[in-house]
């Protein structure tokens, strides 16, 4: 009696007969390329937005070719100086990502188009790798099946944050080397005549590069073990357990050693045990939740992820406090639904092991790769982020196509219709919908204004979203709306120091300096060592002509940040208005010593020497230096006029 075959194999035979002869490898790759380029072509005109500015535009390591070696001995944030200090508290080690930005800078400078081209190219490569991965792993699938998975992956709107946001490159590089490592591993396991050891070495090398791109690549070993269990041992635990020592020695020991080497390197560079650094309540409210509250909230977030994969309509670049409130009871409907759904999915994964192994593998792949960023094991730096689904979504895409195979094969036994035509039609419809949504979503990442308009629309309880929108309005000169948005941010999160700071700077701009003082003091109550708030508090006191208070605030700031050039400049201004010319001169000169091309200080020194010291020669010298350092400054015309006036008077 002939053994019963999985239903997907029934459909497979028809595909082999009808599609393989015409749908060959080059055509498949061409289709993938065209669809991917169409989906993301409009992202190439986007600007640097959100974290792009901190990680690239303001990153000293990226912009200095001589510092490239330091990239591999520094943390992810080491090159970014925030208010005069290194933002080094986040313990991330991703040198390959920063190195790629440095190469981009060498070629493109700070033209964002070049960075977007690289991201799009990586996503295209990844989509092709998905195609080859499916061909190689699922040998009962034909080209068309792998093509459908690849097209789903290439066009799914959930990937826009990873592809269109330049800092999403960590996800792109990690995925690229992760899947490449898997492919080389699979090739090594089946290769008998063509250097299996070479492919195994390539697999380990790719795995190491994936780790240097993002920490979540550590899940590769779990995926490898699950793959072997499902496909080599047909899901038989006893059979695999009997050969576990052999497998560890032959296949897994190399991955263990690479992981250990990476952990040691990371420890040497960061000089601390493996940790996630400081995590704020704003970024992840789970940081203050109890253990069970965190677990329940994490399950709720996983439910949200699944919902976005199925219906990628309301996408957001930010889910910070309090868009996703911490769950305090298991009787929450969202939690109950999420737990039921997850239990059903995991149950099906085990049920399908002997029946539809592709479905089982896709589910295990999804949850294994999602686990490190799920907040179930440890609290990470964000409660939820769409970019984190870039790697796990491969499991989702495989699942959808595998389930389609099974469902279509089952229905076709009852009804007569062209299975191929139905599958192609469904693929065209789904891919078209994904592509259109992705194109629309790319526009949201055009600049900060577009991005945070979408955030406050789709994540209306995000405090950061409202504060960033306030900053956008501030720079547009719409101070009324800036006050409204910053006020909403504080209403959501009263302890949001940046929102108080935004209110303060806006009040200063409209001349309400007393209210500005109140907001800056509120920000400093939350965070006493907040340099920008201290600097602007001093400015507010100066505007109120309370020079003594301004001077004291600047002195406190200098004690906190001894190399803060702006603090010395402002101190000099307050001394000048108080009639203390000598003290003003010392402060200005110290600021210029710290920042040798400081145009504003040169202007202030020029005015000081001419008006207070009677030294016209030095006055002209510093005024001309100011114009040399910043010819486009707002007061350039007045400075030129003053220089001409001084020279004419002799």
C-alpha positions as CSV (number, residue, x, y, z in Angstrom):
1,X,0.0,0.0,0.0
2,X,1.4,3.4,-1.0
3,X,2.2,5.8,1.9
4,X,-0.1,8.8,2.3
5,X,1.6,12.0,1.3
6,X,1.0,15.5,2.7
7,X,-1.7,17.4,0.8
8,X,0.8,20.1,-0.2
9,X,2.7,17.4,-2.3
10,X,-0.4,16.9,-4.4
11,X,-0.4,20.5,-5.4
12,X,3.4,20.4,-5.8
13,X,3.2,17.8,-8.6
14,X,0.9,20.0,-10.6
15,X,3.1,23.0,-10.1
16,X,6.1,21.0,-11.3
17,X,4.3,20.1,-14.5
18,X,2.7,23.4,-15.3
19,X,4.9,26.2,-13.8
20,X,8.5,25.1,-13.5
21,X,9.3,25.0,-17.2
22,X,8.2,28.6,-17.7
23,X,9.0,30.2,-14.4
24,X,12.7,29.7,-14.1
25,X,15.3,31.2,-11.7
26,X,16.3,34.4,-13.6
27,X,12.7,35.4,-14.2
28,X,11.9,34.8,-10.5
29,X,14.8,37.1,-9.5
30,X,13.7,39.7,-12.0
31,X,10.2,39.7,-10.6
32,X,11.5,40.0,-7.0
33,X,13.8,42.9,-8.1
34,X,11.0,44.8,-9.9
35,X,8.4,44.4,-7.1
36,X,10.9,45.4,-4.4
37,X,12.1,48.5,-6.3
38,X,8.5,49.6,-7.0
39,X,7.6,49.2,-3.4
40,X,10.5,51.3,-2.0
41,X,11.5,53.6,-4.9
42,X,9.7,56.6,-3.3
43,X,11.8,56.2,-0.1
44,X,15.0,57.3,-1.8
45,X,14.0,61.0,-1.5
46,X,13.4,60.8,2.2
47,X,15.5,62.8,4.7
48,X,17.3,61.8,7.9
49,X,14.6,61.4,10.5
50,X,14.2,60.4,14.2
51,X,17.3,58.4,15.3
52,X,19.0,58.8,11.9
53,X,20.3,62.2,13.1
54,X,21.8,60.9,16.3
55,X,23.3,57.7,14.9
56,X,24.6,59.3,11.6
57,X,24.4,63.0,11.2
58,X,25.7,63.8,14.7
59,X,28.0,60.8,15.0
60,X,31.7,61.7,15.2
61,X,32.8,58.1,14.4
62,X,30.8,58.0,11.2
63,X,32.1,61.3,9.9
64,X,35.8,60.9,10.6
65,X,37.7,58.3,8.4
66,X,40.6,58.2,10.9
67,X,38.2,56.9,13.6
68,X,37.1,53.9,11.6
69,X,39.2,51.5,13.8
70,X,37.5,52.9,16.9
71,X,34.2,51.7,15.6
72,X,35.1,48.2,16.4
73,X,36.3,49.0,19.9
74,X,33.4,51.3,20.9
75,X,29.7,50.9,21.7
76,X,26.9,51.7,19.3
77,X,26.3,55.1,20.7
78,X,29.9,56.1,21.4
79,X,30.2,58.5,18.5
80,X,27.1,60.5,19.4
81,X,27.6,63.3,21.9
82,X,24.4,64.5,23.6
83,X,24.8,67.9,25.2
84,X,28.5,67.6,25.4
85,X,28.7,64.0,26.7
86,X,28.9,60.6,25.2
87,X,25.6,58.8,25.1
88,X,27.2,55.6,26.2
89,X,24.7,54.3,28.7
90,X,23.0,51.9,26.2
91,X,25.1,48.7,26.1
92,X,24.8,47.9,22.4
93,X,27.7,46.6,20.3
94,X,27.0,46.8,16.5
95,X,30.2,47.8,14.9
96,X,29.3,46.5,11.4
97,X,26.3,48.8,11.2
98,X,28.3,51.9,12.2
99,X,31.1,50.8,9.8
100,X,28.5,50.7,7.0
101,X,27.4,54.2,7.8
102,X,31.0,55.4,7.7
103,X,31.5,53.9,4.3
104,X,28.3,55.6,3.2
105,X,29.7,58.9,4.5
106,X,32.9,58.5,2.6
107,X,30.9,58.2,-0.7
108,X,27.8,60.3,0.0
109,X,28.7,62.7,2.8
110,X,25.4,63.6,4.5
111,X,23.3,63.2,1.4
112,X,20.5,60.8,2.7
113,X,19.8,59.4,-0.7
114,X,23.0,57.3,-0.7
115,X,22.0,55.8,2.7
116,X,18.5,54.9,1.4
117,X,20.0,53.3,-1.7
118,X,22.1,51.0,0.5
119,X,19.1,50.1,2.7
120,X,17.0,49.3,-0.4
121,X,19.8,47.2,-1.9
122,X,20.1,45.2,1.3
123,X,16.4,44.6,1.4
124,X,16.4,43.4,-2.2
125,X,19.3,41.1,-1.4
126,X,17.4,39.8,1.7
127,X,14.3,39.2,-0.4
128,X,16.4,37.1,-2.8
129,X,18.0,35.2,0.1
130,X,14.5,34.4,1.2
131,X,13.8,32.9,-2.2
132,X,16.9,30.7,-2.2
133,X,16.3,29.8,1.5
134,X,12.9,28.5,0.7
135,X,14.1,26.6,-2.4
136,X,16.8,24.9,-0.5
137,X,15.1,24.2,2.8
138,X,11.7,23.1,1.5
139,X,12.8,20.8,-1.3
140,X,9.2,19.8,-1.9
141,X,8.4,23.3,-2.9
142,X,8.9,24.5,-6.4
143,X,10.1,27.9,-7.7
144,X,6.7,29.5,-7.6
145,X,6.1,28.7,-3.9
146,X,9.5,30.2,-2.9
147,X,8.7,33.2,-5.1
148,X,5.5,33.9,-3.3
149,X,7.2,33.9,0.1
150,X,9.9,36.2,-1.3
151,X,7.3,38.6,-2.7
152,X,5.4,38.7,0.6
153,X,8.6,39.4,2.4
154,X,9.7,42.1,-0.1
155,X,6.5,44.1,0.0
156,X,5.1,43.6,3.6
157,X,4.4,47.1,5.0
158,X,5.7,46.1,8.5
159,X,9.2,46.3,7.0
160,X,9.1,50.0,6.2
161,X,10.6,51.0,9.5
162,X,13.6,48.6,8.9
163,X,14.0,49.7,5.3
164,X,12.9,53.3,5.0
165,X,14.4,54.4,8.3
166,X,18.1,54.4,7.8
167,X,18.9,53.2,11.3
168,X,16.9,50.1,10.5
169,X,20.1,48.9,8.8
170,X,20.9,46.9,11.9
171,X,17.9,44.7,11.1
172,X,18.8,44.4,7.4
173,X,22.4,43.4,8.0
174,X,21.5,41.0,10.7
175,X,18.9,39.3,8.5
176,X,21.3,39.1,5.6
177,X,24.0,37.3,7.4
178,X,21.6,35.3,9.5
179,X,19.9,33.8,6.4
180,X,23.2,33.4,4.6
181,X,24.6,31.5,7.5
182,X,21.5,29.2,7.5
183,X,22.0,28.6,3.7
184,X,25.6,27.7,4.1
185,X,24.8,25.5,7.0
186,X,22.2,23.6,5.0
187,X,24.6,23.3,2.1
188,X,27.2,21.9,4.4
189,X,24.9,19.3,5.7
190,X,24.0,17.9,2.3
191,X,27.3,18.5,0.5
192,X,29.2,15.3,0.0
193,X,31.3,16.1,-3.0
194,X,32.0,19.8,-2.7
195,X,33.8,20.9,0.4
196,X,31.2,20.7,3.2
197,X,33.8,22.1,5.6
198,X,34.1,25.2,3.5
199,X,30.4,25.9,3.7
200,X,30.4,25.2,7.4
201,X,33.2,27.7,7.9
202,X,31.2,30.2,5.7
203,X,28.2,29.6,7.9
204,X,30.1,30.4,11.1
205,X,31.7,33.5,9.5
206,X,28.3,34.8,8.4
207,X,26.9,34.1,11.9
208,X,29.7,36.2,13.4
209,X,28.9,39.0,11.1
210,X,25.2,38.8,12.0
211,X,26.1,39.1,15.7
212,X,28.3,42.2,14.9
213,X,25.2,43.6,13.2
214,X,22.6,42.9,16.0
215,X,22.5,40.9,19.1
216,X,19.3,39.0,18.2
217,X,21.4,36.9,15.7
218,X,22.1,34.7,18.7
219,X,18.8,32.9,18.0
220,X,20.4,31.3,14.9
221,X,21.5,28.3,16.9
222,X,17.9,27.7,18.1
223,X,16.7,27.8,14.5
224,X,19.4,25.4,13.4
225,X,18.5,22.9,16.1
226,X,14.7,23.2,15.3
227,X,15.4,22.7,11.6
228,X,17.4,19.6,12.2
229,X,14.8,18.2,14.6
230,X,11.9,18.7,12.2
231,X,13.6,17.8,8.9
232,X,16.4,15.4,9.7
233,X,14.7,13.6,12.6
234,X,11.0,14.2,11.5
235,X,10.2,15.7,14.9
236,X,11.3,12.6,16.8
237,X,12.7,13.8,20.1
238,X,14.1,10.4,21.1
239,X,15.9,10.0,17.8
240,X,17.5,13.4,18.0
241,X,18.4,12.9,21.7
242,X,20.2,9.7,20.9
243,X,22.4,11.5,18.5
244,X,22.6,14.9,20.3
245,X,26.3,14.5,21.4
246,X,27.2,13.6,17.8
247,X,25.3,16.7,16.5
248,X,26.9,19.0,19.0
249,X,30.3,17.8,18.1
250,X,29.7,17.8,14.3
251,X,27.3,20.8,13.8
252,X,26.6,22.9,16.8
253,X,30.0,23.3,18.6
254,X,31.1,25.8,16.0
255,X,28.1,28.0,16.7
256,X,28.8,27.8,20.4
257,X,32.4,28.8,20.0
258,X,31.4,31.8,17.8
259,X,28.8,32.9,20.3
260,X,31.4,32.7,23.1
261,X,34.0,34.6,21.1
262,X,31.4,37.4,20.4
263,X,30.4,37.5,24.1
264,X,34.1,37.9,25.1
265,X,34.7,40.6,22.5
266,X,31.6,42.4,23.6
267,X,32.7,42.2,27.2
268,X,36.2,43.6,26.4
269,X,34.8,46.5,24.3
270,X,31.9,47.5,26.6
271,X,33.8,46.7,29.8
272,X,30.7,45.4,31.5
273,X,28.8,42.1,31.6
274,X,26.1,41.5,29.0
275,X,23.4,44.0,29.8
276,X,21.0,46.4,28.1
277,X,22.1,49.5,29.9
278,X,19.7,52.1,31.3
279,X,16.0,51.8,30.2
280,X,13.6,54.6,30.8
281,X,9.9,54.5,31.7
282,X,9.3,56.6,28.6
283,X,10.8,54.0,26.3
284,X,9.5,50.9,28.0
285,X,6.9,51.1,30.8
286,X,7.6,47.5,31.7
287,X,10.8,48.6,33.4
288,X,8.7,49.5,36.5
289,X,6.2,46.6,36.2
290,X,6.2,43.6,38.4
291,X,7.3,40.2,37.0
292,X,3.7,39.0,36.1
293,X,2.7,42.5,34.8
294,X,5.6,42.4,32.5
295,X,4.8,38.9,31.3
296,X,1.2,39.7,30.7
297,X,2.1,42.9,28.9
298,X,4.6,41.1,26.7
299,X,2.0,38.6,25.6
300,X,-0.3,41.5,24.8
301,X,2.4,43.0,22.6
302,X,3.0,39.8,20.8
303,X,-0.7,39.8,20.0
304,X,-0.3,43.3,18.7
305,X,2.6,42.1,16.5
306,X,0.5,39.3,15.0
307,X,-2.3,41.7,14.4
308,X,0.0,44.1,12.5
309,X,1.4,41.2,10.4
310,X,-2.2,40.3,9.4
311,X,-3.5,43.8,9.0
312,X,-0.6,46.3,8.6
313,X,-2.9,49.4,8.5
314,X,-2.2,51.5,11.6
315,X,1.6,51.6,11.7
316,X,3.7,53.9,14.0
317,X,7.3,54.7,14.4
318,X,6.8,55.0,18.2
319,X,4.9,53.1,20.9
320,X,6.4,54.8,23.9
321,X,4.6,55.6,27.2
322,X,1.6,55.4,27.3
323,X,0.5,54.0,24.0
324,X,0.6,50.4,25.4
325,X,-0.4,50.6,29.1
326,X,1.1,47.9,31.4
327,X,-1.4,45.1,31.9
328,X,-2.2,44.7,35.6
329,X,-4.7,41.9,35.5
330,X,-5.0,38.6,33.6
331,X,-8.7,39.3,33.0
332,X,-7.9,41.9,30.4
333,X,-9.8,41.0,27.2
334,X,-6.7,41.8,25.1
335,X,-4.5,39.5,27.2
336,X,-7.0,36.7,27.2
337,X,-7.3,36.9,23.4
338,X,-3.5,37.0,23.0
339,X,-2.9,34.1,25.3
340,X,-5.6,32.0,23.6
341,X,-4.3,32.8,20.2
342,X,-0.7,32.1,21.1
343,X,-1.6,28.8,22.8
344,X,-3.6,27.8,19.7
345,X,-0.7,28.7,17.4
346,X,1.9,26.8,19.4
347,X,-0.4,23.8,19.7
348,X,-0.8,23.7,16.0
349,X,2.9,23.9,15.6
350,X,3.3,20.6,17.5
351,X,0.2,19.1,15.8
352,X,1.6,19.7,12.3
353,X,5.0,18.2,13.0
354,X,4.1,14.9,11.4
355,X,1.5,16.4,9.0
356,X,2.8,19.7,7.5
357,X,6.3,20.2,8.7
358,X,6.7,23.6,6.9
359,X,3.9,25.0,9.0
360,X,5.6,23.8,12.2
361,X,8.9,25.2,11.2
362,X,7.5,28.6,10.3
363,X,5.8,28.9,13.7
364,X,8.9,27.9,15.6
365,X,11.1,30.2,13.5
366,X,8.8,33.1,14.3
367,X,8.8,32.7,18.0
368,X,12.5,31.8,18.4
369,X,13.6,34.9,16.6
370,X,11.0,37.1,18.3
371,X,11.8,35.8,21.8
372,X,14.9,38.0,22.6
373,X,13.0,41.2,21.8
374,X,9.7,40.2,23.3
375,X,10.4,41.5,26.9
376,X,9.6,38.0,28.2
377,X,13.2,37.1,29.1
378,X,14.5,40.6,30.0
379,X,13.2,44.1,29.6
380,X,14.6,45.7,26.5
381,X,14.9,49.3,25.4
382,X,11.4,49.5,23.8
383,X,8.0,48.1,24.6
384,X,7.2,47.6,20.9
385,X,8.8,48.4,17.6
386,X,7.8,47.3,14.1
387,X,11.5,47.0,13.0
388,X,11.8,44.1,15.5
389,X,9.6,42.0,13.2
390,X,11.9,42.1,10.2
391,X,13.6,38.7,11.0
392,X,10.6,36.9,12.6
393,X,8.3,38.0,9.7
394,X,10.1,35.4,7.5
395,X,8.4,32.8,9.6
396,X,5.0,34.5,9.1
397,X,5.5,34.7,5.3
398,X,6.4,31.0,5.1
399,X,3.4,30.1,7.3
400,X,0.9,32.0,5.1
401,X,2.2,30.3,1.9
402,X,2.4,26.8,3.5
403,X,-1.1,27.2,4.9
404,X,-2.3,28.3,1.5
405,X,-0.9,25.2,0.0
406,X,-2.6,23.0,2.5
407,X,-6.0,24.8,2.3
408,X,-6.0,25.0,-1.5
409,X,-5.1,21.3,-1.8
410,X,-7.9,20.3,0.6
411,X,-10.5,22.4,-1.2
412,X,-9.4,21.2,-4.6
413,X,-10.3,17.7,-3.7
414,X,-13.9,18.8,-3.3
415,X,-14.2,21.2,-6.2
416,X,-12.8,21.4,-9.7
417,X,-11.0,24.6,-10.4
418,X,-7.5,25.7,-11.6
419,X,-5.5,25.7,-8.4
420,X,-2.6,27.4,-10.2
421,X,-4.8,30.3,-11.4
422,X,-6.3,30.8,-7.9
423,X,-2.9,30.8,-6.2
424,X,-1.5,33.3,-8.7
425,X,-4.5,35.5,-8.5
426,X,-4.3,35.6,-4.7
427,X,-0.6,36.3,-4.8
428,X,-1.1,39.2,-7.2
429,X,-3.9,40.7,-5.0
430,X,-2.0,40.3,-1.8
431,X,1.3,41.6,-3.2
432,X,-0.5,44.6,-4.8
433,X,-2.2,45.5,-1.5
434,X,1.1,45.2,0.4
435,X,3.0,47.3,-2.3
436,X,0.4,50.1,-2.2
437,X,0.4,50.2,1.6
438,X,4.2,50.2,1.7
439,X,4.4,53.1,-0.9
440,X,2.0,55.1,1.2
441,X,3.9,54.3,4.4
442,X,7.2,55.4,2.9
443,X,5.8,58.9,2.6
444,X,5.4,59.0,6.4
445,X,9.1,58.7,6.7
446,X,9.8,61.7,4.3
447,X,10.8,64.0,7.2
448,X,10.1,64.6,10.8
449,X,6.9,66.5,10.3
450,X,5.3,63.7,8.2
451,X,6.6,61.0,10.5
452,X,5.2,62.4,13.7
453,X,2.0,63.5,12.2
454,X,1.5,59.8,11.5
455,X,2.6,58.9,15.1
456,X,0.1,61.2,16.8
457,X,-2.6,59.9,14.4
458,X,-1.9,56.1,14.9
459,X,-0.4,56.1,18.4
460,X,-2.3,59.0,20.0
461,X,-1.2,58.1,23.5
462,X,2.5,58.2,22.7
463,X,4.0,61.0,24.8
464,X,7.1,61.1,22.6
465,X,5.0,61.4,19.5
466,X,3.3,64.5,20.8
467,X,6.6,66.1,22.1
468,X,8.3,65.5,18.7
469,X,5.3,67.0,17.0
470,X,5.7,70.0,19.3
471,X,9.3,70.3,18.2
472,X,8.2,70.2,14.6
473,X,5.7,73.0,15.1
474,X,8.4,75.0,17.1
475,X,10.8,74.9,14.1
476,X,7.9,75.9,11.8
477,X,7.2,78.9,14.0
478,X,3.7,77.7,15.0
479,X,4.2,78.3,18.7
480,X,0.6,77.9,19.6
481,X,0.4,74.3,18.3
482,X,3.8,73.6,19.8
483,X,2.5,74.5,23.2
484,X,-0.6,72.4,22.6
485,X,1.4,69.3,21.6
486,X,3.9,69.6,24.4
487,X,1.1,70.0,26.8
488,X,-0.5,66.8,25.6
489,X,2.8,65.0,26.1
490,X,3.0,66.2,29.7
491,X,-0.7,65.3,30.2
492,X,0.2,61.7,29.2
493,X,3.5,61.6,31.1
494,X,3.9,64.3,33.7
495,X,7.5,63.2,34.3
496,X,8.6,63.9,30.7
497,X,11.5,66.3,31.2
498,X,11.9,66.9,27.4
499,X,8.3,68.0,27.1
500,X,8.8,70.5,30.0
501,X,11.9,71.7,28.2
502,X,10.0,72.1,24.9
503,X,7.4,74.2,26.7
504,X,10.1,76.3,28.2
505,X,11.9,77.0,25.0
506,X,8.6,77.8,23.3
507,X,7.6,80.3,26.1
508,X,11.0,81.9,25.7
509,X,10.3,82.3,22.0
510,X,7.0,84.1,22.5
511,X,8.4,86.3,25.3
512,X,6.7,84.6,28.3
513,X,10.0,84.2,30.2
514,X,8.4,83.8,33.6
515,X,6.5,80.7,32.3
516,X,9.6,79.5,30.7
517,X,11.4,79.6,34.1
518,X,8.6,77.5,35.6
519,X,9.0,74.8,32.9
520,X,12.7,74.6,33.1
521,X,12.6,74.3,36.9
522,X,10.0,71.5,36.4
523,X,12.4,69.7,34.0
524,X,15.3,70.1,36.5
525,X,13.2,68.7,39.4
526,X,12.8,65.6,37.3
527,X,16.4,65.5,36.2
528,X,18.7,67.9,38.1
529,X,21.6,67.2,35.8
530,X,19.8,68.3,32.6
531,X,22.3,70.6,30.8
532,X,19.9,72.0,28.2
533,X,17.4,72.9,30.8
534,X,20.1,74.7,32.9
535,X,21.4,76.6,29.9
536,X,17.9,77.8,28.9
537,X,17.0,78.6,32.5
538,X,19.9,80.9,32.5
539,X,18.7,82.4,29.2
540,X,15.3,83.0,30.7
541,X,16.7,84.7,33.8
542,X,18.8,86.8,31.4
543,X,15.8,87.9,29.5
544,X,14.1,88.8,32.8
545,X,17.2,90.9,33.5
546,X,17.9,88.8,36.6
547,X,21.6,88.6,35.7
548,X,22.8,87.4,39.1
549,X,20.6,84.3,38.8
550,X,21.6,83.7,35.3
551,X,25.3,83.9,36.2
552,X,24.8,81.4,39.0
553,X,22.9,79.0,36.8
554,X,25.7,79.1,34.2
555,X,28.3,78.5,36.9
556,X,26.3,75.5,38.1
557,X,26.2,74.2,34.5
558,X,29.9,74.7,34.0
559,X,30.5,72.7,37.2
560,X,28.4,70.0,35.8
561,X,29.9,70.2,32.2
562,X,33.3,71.9,32.4
563,X,33.8,71.8,28.6
564,X,30.4,73.2,27.6
565,X,31.3,76.1,25.3
566,X,27.8,77.4,25.1
567,X,27.6,77.8,28.8
568,X,30.8,79.9,28.9
569,X,29.4,82.1,26.0
570,X,26.1,82.7,27.8
571,X,28.0,83.4,31.0
572,X,30.0,86.0,29.2
573,X,26.8,87.7,27.8
574,X,25.3,88.0,31.3
575,X,28.6,89.4,32.7
576,X,28.6,91.9,29.8
577,X,25.1,93.1,30.5
578,X,26.0,93.4,34.2
579,X,28.9,95.6,33.3
580,X,31.6,93.1,34.3
581,X,33.7,93.4,31.1
582,X,36.8,91.6,32.4
583,X,34.8,88.6,33.6
584,X,32.9,88.6,30.3
585,X,36.2,88.5,28.4
586,X,37.5,85.6,30.3
587,X,34.3,83.6,29.8
588,X,34.3,84.4,26.0
589,X,38.0,83.4,25.6
590,X,37.4,80.1,27.5
591,X,34.4,79.3,25.2
592,X,36.6,80.0,22.1
593,X,39.3,77.8,23.5
594,X,36.8,74.9,23.8
595,X,35.2,75.6,20.4
596,X,37.7,77.3,18.1
597,X,35.3,78.0,15.3
598,X,32.6,79.5,17.5
599,X,31.2,82.4,15.4
600,X,28.8,83.7,18.1
601,X,31.6,84.0,20.6
602,X,33.8,85.8,18.1
603,X,31.0,88.3,17.5
604,X,30.5,88.9,21.2
605,X,34.3,89.3,21.7
606,X,34.4,91.8,18.9
607,X,31.6,93.9,20.4
608,X,33.2,93.7,23.8
609,X,36.6,94.9,22.7
610,X,35.2,97.7,20.7
611,X,32.5,99.0,23.1
612,X,33.9,98.1,26.5
613,X,37.6,97.9,26.1
614,X,38.1,100.6,23.4
615,X,40.3,98.2,21.4
616,X,39.1,98.7,17.8
617,X,41.8,96.5,16.2
618,X,40.9,93.4,18.2
619,X,37.2,94.2,17.8
620,X,37.5,94.2,14.0
621,X,39.7,91.0,14.2
622,X,37.0,89.0,16.1
623,X,34.1,90.4,14.1
624,X,35.7,89.4,10.9
625,X,36.5,85.9,12.3
626,X,32.8,85.6,13.2
627,X,31.9,86.2,9.5
628,X,34.6,83.8,8.4
629,X,33.3,81.0,10.6
630,X,29.6,81.6,9.7
631,X,29.0,83.9,6.7
632,X,25.3,83.1,6.7
633,X,24.5,84.0,10.3
634,X,21.4,86.1,10.7
635,X,23.4,89.2,11.9
636,X,26.0,89.0,9.1
637,X,24.8,92.3,7.5
638,X,24.9,94.2,10.8
639,X,28.4,92.8,11.6
640,X,29.7,93.9,8.2
641,X,28.2,97.3,8.8
642,X,29.9,97.6,12.2
643,X,33.3,96.5,10.8
644,X,33.0,99.1,8.0
645,X,32.0,101.7,10.5
646,X,35.0,101.0,12.8
647,X,37.5,101.0,10.0
648,X,36.1,104.3,8.6
649,X,36.6,105.9,12.0
650,X,40.2,104.7,12.1
